[in-house]
Amino acid sequence: MDVYSDIFQLGYGFIQTEGEPSGEHKANPIIVGSFGGHYDDDGKLEGDRVRRRILFEDTFEDTLAEFSDANWAITNGLTYWGRANTADAQSKMCALIFDLDGQDDVTLRNFFYNCRSDYPYYPDPNYIILSGHNIHLYYVLEEPADLYPNTKSLLKDMKYRLTDQMWNKYTSREWEHPQHQGINQGFRIIGGKTKDGGTVRAFRVNTHPFSLEELNGFLPPDQQVDLSKKWRETRYTLEQAKEKFPEWYEKVIVNGGHADGSWDAKEDLYNWWLRKIREGASYKHRYFCLMALAIYAVKCGITDRERVKADMESLVPFLNSVDSEHPFGNDHEVENALECLDLRYKKFPRKDLETISAIAIPPNKRNYRKQALHLRMARSNLEILSEDAGHALQGRPKGSGEKCELIRSYAREHPNANHSDIAKALGVSRPTVIKWLRGWKCDTDGLPDGAWYENGHVHVDMTEPRAD
């Protein structure tokens, strides 16, 4: 309770009490745990029930004690609006928490030496938590950070870069496999159970809380994030937003659409990631591979939770085999990974998925040309081809040969574009696109290896996937 009282300023009215009116605009931490069930002969937890509770100021200790008896229980250093620990419900970050694996007496001594030398290389944590095999480093913020969208991005970048600095050959026996985690990562509760049935213990090592500027200052100048770019809060009532942003209101509030104009990828991308997990999942990144699977499901418009959960559970035997001495299990990892089956993760960046999963995700092959330049190049190619042939290509009526070549050229260089995409990009009708692509098979120039275009569809060997 000393640790959580410090993080969430218990006793000072920072978080809400149970039954307190909502007009004070207070948010609360969330705790998630698994209760009941039994372990089968393979050590797999069956029949457990996952509970999620709000941690209120006046009942915090009782709730923590209740969840200390759970099979597992996690929380983090964030507060949330309401009962869901989802991305859009995040309110404030009160503590920045890191995993640091591969510890022994030597690596831990090296870490603290470099925290406390005359020229410290890492920030000295306020608390160090022994979670079983590993340690967690807690950095309490002197002023909780408001989690606006751009602030979240800055804090995530800062955490990634500090992680890279902390995980090295002097501070971890597993320095080649750092775990890059988001600011919302959950950690086993202090006083709760470790994976081996022990108790998670905490030690206070530094009483000085941190500002974001102080933490940022431990990074080299070229690695520091620009904290001046934090978004400021702007408040509108829904009625004011309706009047000020009518298009947004119609699209998002009335029709339930995506504010970012995003669209769904094909299910091939989801299936490709299932295969990539089996090909490249590593010991310290197994959970994050499942988390990425949920995110890819969202990107592909797959909302069936039971389907995604079944796919995750089918991977558990393989993930256990990655390191048989430390089996993955399927208790809280699958349930936690499923938290990312949420539309708010639809635009989760490809590079971040690559970072947290430690699996290479190549970007699309694109030419990045502006449409106007692309059209000029296509027309120039057409003129050269016509001149070489000595007549308008294929003797078509004036303009038709140009339109044919324009459409096919665009299709060749944009293998993932469908008929509607091509029609919109070139300013022609969809029937015209279908007409000139029907039965046409282009060469492989401009397409991924093993890909071809035939009868209006791109056929792609998914060993060269559309990655984002």
C-alpha positions in Angstrom: 0.0 0.0 0.0 3.0 2.3 0.6 3.9 2.1 -3.1 0.4 2.6 -4.5 -0.3 5.4 -2.0 2.8 7.1 -3.4 1.9 6.6 -7.0 -1.8 7.5 -6.8 -1.5 10.1 -4.0 -3.9 8.2 -1.7 -5.3 10.4 1.0 -5.2 13.6 -1.0 -8.3 13.2 -3.1 -6.5 12.6 -6.4 -8.6 9.6 -7.4 -12.2 9.0 -6.8 -13.8 7.4 -3.7 -16.5 4.8 -4.2 -19.9 6.5 -4.6 -18.3 10.0 -5.1 -20.2 12.1 -7.7 -18.7 12.3 -11.1 -18.6 16.1 -11.3 -15.1 16.3 -10.0 -13.7 14.7 -13.1 -11.5 12.2 -11.3 -10.2 9.0 -12.8 -9.0 5.8 -11.2 -6.5 2.9 -11.7 -7.9 -0.5 -12.8 -7.0 -3.9 -11.6 -7.5 -7.2 -13.5 -7.1 -10.7 -12.1 -8.0 -14.3 -12.6 -9.9 -16.3 -10.1 -10.9 -20.0 -9.7 -10.3 -22.7 -12.2 -7.8 -25.5 -12.0 -4.6 -26.6 -13.6 -4.6 -29.6 -15.8 -1.7 -32.2 -16.2 0.1 -29.9 -18.6 0.0 -27.0 -16.1 -2.7 -25.2 -18.2 -5.2 -23.1 -16.2 -8.7 -24.1 -17.1 -12.1 -22.6 -16.1 -10.7 -19.4 -14.6 -12.8 -16.2 -14.4 -11.2 -12.9 -15.3 -12.4 -9.9 -13.2 -11.8 -6.2 -13.7 -12.3 -3.7 -10.9 -11.9 0.0 -10.3 -9.5 0.9 -7.5 -11.2 3.6 -5.4 -9.4 5.6 -2.8 -11.4 4.5 0.2 -11.6 0.7 -0.8 -8.2 0.5 -2.4 -6.6 -1.7 0.3 -9.5 -4.1 0.5 -9.6 -4.6 -3.3 -5.9 -5.1 -3.4 -6.1 -7.7 -0.7 -8.9 -9.5 -2.5 -6.8 -9.6 -5.8 -3.7 -10.7 -3.9 -5.3 -14.2 -3.7 -6.0 -14.3 -7.4 -4.2 -16.8 -9.7 -2.7 -13.7 -11.2 -3.5 -10.0 -11.0 -2.0 -6.9 -12.7 -2.3 -3.2 -12.7 -0.2 -0.3 -14.0 0.7 3.3 -13.3 -2.3 4.9 -15.2 -5.7 6.1 -14.3 -8.8 5.6 -16.5 -12.2 7.1 -17.0 -14.9 4.5 -16.2 -14.5 0.8 -15.8 -12.5 -0.1 -19.0 -8.7 0.0 -19.2 -8.9 0.8 -22.9 -6.7 3.3 -24.8 -9.3 6.0 -25.2 -10.2 5.8 -21.5 -6.7 6.6 -20.3 -6.6 9.8 -18.2 -3.2 10.3 -16.5 0.1 8.5 -16.1 1.3 8.6 -12.5 4.3 6.3 -12.9 6.5 5.0 -15.7 7.2 1.3 -15.2 9.9 -0.8 -16.9 10.6 -4.6 -17.1 14.3 -5.5 -16.8 14.9 -9.2 -17.2 18.0 -11.4 -17.0 19.1 -10.2 -13.5 21.6 -11.6 -11.1 23.8 -10.0 -8.4 26.3 -8.7 -11.0 23.9 -7.1 -13.5 21.8 -5.6 -10.7 24.9 -4.1 -9.0 26.0 -2.7 -12.4 22.6 -1.1 -12.9 22.6 0.6 -9.5 26.2 1.7 -9.8 25.3 3.5 -13.1 22.3 5.1 -11.4 24.4 6.5 -8.5 27.8 7.4 -10.0 28.9 11.0 -10.3 27.5 11.0 -13.9 24.5 8.7 -13.7 23.6 6.9 -16.9 20.2 5.7 -15.8 17.5 7.3 -13.5 17.5 5.7 -10.0 14.1 4.0 -9.7 11.8 4.9 -6.8 10.9 1.3 -6.3 12.3 -2.0 -7.5 9.8 -4.9 -7.6 10.8 -8.6 -7.5 8.2 -10.3 -9.6 9.6 -13.8 -9.5 12.3 -14.3 -12.1 12.6 -10.6 -13.1 12.4 -7.1 -11.8 10.2 -4.1 -12.4 11.5 -0.5 -12.1 8.9 2.1 -10.9 9.5 5.8 -11.6 6.9 7.9 -9.8 6.0 11.2 -11.5 5.9 14.3 -9.3 3.1 15.7 -11.5 0.9 13.0 -13.3 1.0 13.4 -17.1 -2.3 14.1 -18.9 -2.6 11.4 -21.6 -3.7 13.4 -24.7 -3.1 11.5 -28.0 0.2 13.3 -28.8 1.4 13.0 -25.2 0.9 9.2 -25.3 3.1 9.0 -28.4 5.8 11.1 -26.9 5.8 9.0 -23.7 5.9 5.8 -25.6 8.9 7.0 -27.6 10.6 8.1 -24.4 10.0 4.7 -22.8 11.2 2.8 -25.8 14.5 4.8 -25.8 15.0 4.5 -22.1 14.5 0.8 -22.4 17.2 0.6 -25.1 19.5 2.5 -22.8 18.8 0.3 -19.7 19.0 -3.1 -21.4 22.6 -3.7 -22.2 25.3 -6.4 -21.7 26.2 -4.9 -18.3 22.7 -4.8 -16.8 21.0 -7.9 -18.2 22.0 -11.4 -19.2 19.3 -11.1 -21.9 20.4 -7.7 -23.2 20.1 -8.8 -26.8 16.3 -9.2 -26.4 15.0 -6.1 -24.7 11.2 -5.8 -24.2 9.7 -2.7 -25.6 6.4 -2.1 -23.8 3.8 0.6 -24.1 3.0 2.9 -21.2 -0.2 0.9 -20.5 1.6 -2.4 -19.9 0.2 -4.2 -16.9 2.5 -5.6 -14.1 1.8 -8.2 -11.4 0.5 -6.4 -8.3 2.7 -6.0 -5.3 1.6 -8.5 -2.7 0.1 -10.7 -5.4 1.3 -14.1 -6.7 4.3 -14.6 -8.9 4.2 -17.2 -11.7 5.7 -19.8 -9.4 3.3 -19.1 -6.5 5.6 -16.8 -4.5 4.8 -13.3 -3.5 5.6 -10.1 -5.5 7.8 -7.9 -3.2 8.7 -4.2 -3.4 11.7 -2.2 -2.1 12.0 1.5 -1.9 15.3 2.7 -3.2 14.8 6.4 -4.0 12.3 8.9 -2.5 12.7 11.6 -5.1 9.9 11.7 -7.7 10.6 12.5 -11.3 9.5 15.1 -13.8 9.2 14.1 -17.4 12.0 16.5 -18.2 14.3 14.7 -15.8 13.6 11.3 -17.3 14.0 12.7 -20.8 17.4 14.2 -19.7 18.9 10.8 -19.2 18.7 10.2 -23.0 21.5 11.5 -25.3 20.5 14.9 -26.8 19.7 13.4 -30.2 17.4 10.8 -28.6 15.4 13.1 -26.4 11.7 13.6 -27.3 10.3 17.1 -27.8 8.1 17.5 -24.8 7.0 20.9 -26.1 4.8 19.1 -28.6 2.4 17.8 -26.0 -1.2 18.6 -26.9 -3.1 21.0 -24.8 -6.5 20.2 -23.6 -9.4 21.7 -25.5 -12.9 21.1 -24.3 -16.2 21.1 -26.3 -19.6 19.8 -25.4 -21.0 17.4 -27.9 -23.4 20.1 -29.1 -20.6 22.6 -29.5 -18.6 19.9 -31.4 -21.6 19.2 -33.6 -21.8 22.9 -34.6 -18.0 23.4 -35.0 -17.2 20.1 -36.7 -20.3 19.0 -38.6 -18.6 16.6 -40.9 -16.8 14.8 -38.1 -20.1 14.7 -36.1 -22.0 13.1 -39.0 -19.3 10.6 -39.7 -18.2 9.5 -36.2 -21.2 10.2 -33.9 -24.1 9.7 -36.2 -22.8 7.0 -38.5 -20.2 5.4 -36.1 -17.4 5.7 -38.6 -13.7 6.1 -38.1 -12.5 9.7 -37.7 -9.2 8.9 -39.4 -10.8 7.6 -42.7 -9.1 4.3 -42.3 -10.2 1.1 -44.0 -9.9 -2.7 -43.4 -7.0 -4.7 -44.7 -7.6 -8.2 -46.2 -7.7 -11.2 -43.9 -4.5 -12.4 -45.7 -2.6 -10.0 -43.5 -4.0 -11.7 -40.3 -3.3 -15.2 -41.6 0.2 -14.1 -42.6 0.9 -12.9 -39.0 -0.3 -16.3 -37.6 2.4 -17.9 -39.7 5.0 -15.4 -38.8 4.5 -16.1 -35.1 5.2 -19.8 -35.7 8.2 -18.9 -37.7 9.8 -16.3 -35.6 8.4 -15.9 -32.0 11.2 -15.6 -29.4 11.1 -16.3 -25.7 10.8 -12.8 -24.3 8.3 -11.6 -26.9 5.7 -14.3 -27.0 3.0 -12.2 -25.3 3.6 -9.3 -27.6 3.2 -11.6 -30.7 -0.3 -12.4 -29.5 -1.0 -8.8 -28.8 0.1 -8.0 -32.3 -2.3 -10.7 -33.6 -5.2 -8.9 -31.9 -4.1 -5.7 -33.5 -3.9 -7.3 -36.9 -7.4 -8.7 -36.4 -8.6 -5.1 -35.9 -6.7 -3.9 -39.0 -8.4 -6.6 -41.0 -11.9 -6.0 -39.6 -12.1 -9.2 -37.6 -14.2 -8.5 -34.6 -15.1 -12.1 -33.5 -13.4 -12.3 -30.1 -13.9 -16.1 -29.9 -12.2 -16.6 -33.2 -9.2 -14.6 -32.3 -9.0 -16.2 -28.8 -9.2 -19.7 -30.4 -6.3 -18.7 -32.7 -4.3 -17.5 -29.8 -4.9 -20.6 -27.8 -3.9 -22.8 -30.8 -0.5 -21.0 -30.7 0.1 -21.7 -27.0 1.6 -25.2 -27.4 4.1 -23.8 -29.9 4.9 -20.8 -27.7 5.5 -23.2 -24.8 8.0 -25.1 -27.0 10.0 -21.9 -27.7 11.5 -22.3 -24.2 10.4 -25.5 -22.5 12.0 -24.5 -19.2 9.8 -21.4 -19.1 6.4 -22.5 -20.6 4.3 -19.7 -21.9 1.0 -20.9 -20.3 -2.3 -19.5 -21.4 -3.8 -18.0 -18.2 -3.5 -14.2 -18.3 -1.4 -13.8 -21.4 -4.2 -14.6 -23.9 -6.8 -12.6 -22.0 -4.5 -9.6 -21.7 -3.6 -9.8 -25.4 -7.3 -9.8 -26.3 -7.5 -6.3 -24.8 -6.0 -5.1 -28.0 -9.0 -6.4 -30.0 -10.2 -2.8 -30.0 -10.8 -0.4 -32.9 -8.6 2.1 -31.2 -5.6 0.0 -32.1 -6.5 0.1 -35.9 -3.7 2.6 -36.7 -1.1 1.1 -34.4 2.1 1.7 -36.3 3.9 -1.1 -38.2 7.3 -0.1 -36.8 5.9 -0.4 -33.2 4.5 -3.9 -34.0 8.0 -4.8 -35.3 9.6 -3.4 -32.2 7.5 -5.1 -29.5 7.3 -8.5 -31.3 11.0 -8.6 -32.4 9.8 -10.0 -35.7 10.8 -8.2 -39.0 7.8 -6.7 -40.7 8.8 -5.3 -44.1 7.0 -2.2 -45.4 4.9 -2.2 -48.6 6.8 -1.7 -51.8 5.5 1.6 -53.0 6.9 4.3 -55.2 5.7 7.2 -53.0 5.0 9.4 -56.1 2.4 12.1 -56.2 -0.5 11.3 -58.4 0.3 14.2 -60.8 3.8 13.0 -61.3 2.7 9.4 -61.8 0.2 10.4 -64.5 2.9 12.4 -66.3 5.2 9.5 -66.3 2.5 7.1 -67.5 1.6 9.4 -70.4 5.3 9.8 -71.3 5.6 6.0 -71.3 2.6 5.8 -73.6 4.0 8.3 -76.0 7.3 6.4 -76.3 5.5 3.1 -76.8 3.2 4.6 -79.4 6.2 6.2 -81.3 8.0 2.9 -81.2 5.0 1.1 -82.6 4.5 3.7 -85.3 0.8 4.2 -84.5 -1.6 4.6 -81.5 -1.3 1.6 -79.4 -3.5 -1.3 -80.6 -5.4 1.0 -83.0 -7.9 2.0 -80.4 -10.0 5.2 -80.7 -8.2 8.3 -79.7 -7.8 8.4 -75.9 -8.7 4.7 -75.3 -5.1 3.5 -75.7 -3.9 6.1 -73.3 -6.6 5.2 -70.8 -5.8 1.5 -71.1 -2.1 2.0 -70.6 -2.7 4.5 -67.8 -4.9 2.1 -65.9 -2.6 -0.9 -66.4 0.4 1.1 -65.4 -1.2 2.3 -62.2 -2.3 -1.3 -61.4 1.2 -2.6 -62.0 2.7 -0.1 -59.6 -0.1 -0.4 -57.0 -0.6 -4.1 -56.7 -2.9 -3.8 -53.6 -5.3 -1.3 -55.2 -8.8 -2.7 -56.1 -10.9 -1.5 -59.0 -12.5 1.3 -57.0 -9.1 2.5 -55.7 -7.8 2.7 -59.3 -10.9 4.5 -60.6 -10.7 7.1 -57.9 -7.0 7.7 -58.2 -7.1 8.1 -62.0 -10.5 9.9 -62.3 -12.1 7.3 -64.5 -15.2 5.1 -64.1 -15.0 1.8 -62.3 -16.4 -0.1 -65.4 -13.6 1.4 -67.5 -11.1 0.0 -65.0 -12.7 -3.4 -65.1 -12.8 -3.3 -68.9 -9.1 -2.8 -69.3 -8.0 -5.1 -66.6 -10.3 -8.0 -67.4 -8.3 -11.0 -68.7 -5.1 -8.9 -68.6 -2.0 -10.4 -66.9 0.8 -7.9 -66.3 4.4 -8.8 -66.0 5.9 -8.9 -62.5 7.7 -5.6 -62.8 6.7 -3.5 -59.8 5.0 -6.4 -57.9 6.4 -8.4 -55.0 8.3 -11.6 -55.9 5.8 -14.3 -56.8 2.9 -11.9 -57.4 0.9 -11.5 -60.5 -2.2 -9.5 -61.7 -4.9 -11.4 -63.5 -8.6 -11.0 -64.1 -8.8 -7.9 -62.0 -7.1 -9.3 -58.9 -3.6 -9.3 -57.5 -2.4 -12.7 -56.5 0.4 -12.5 -53.9 2.6 -15.2 -52.4 2.2 -14.2 -48.7 5.8 -14.8 -48.0 6.1 -11.3 -49.3 3.1 -9.7 -47.4 1.3 -6.5 -47.3 2.6 -5.6 -43.9 0.6 -2.6 -42.9 
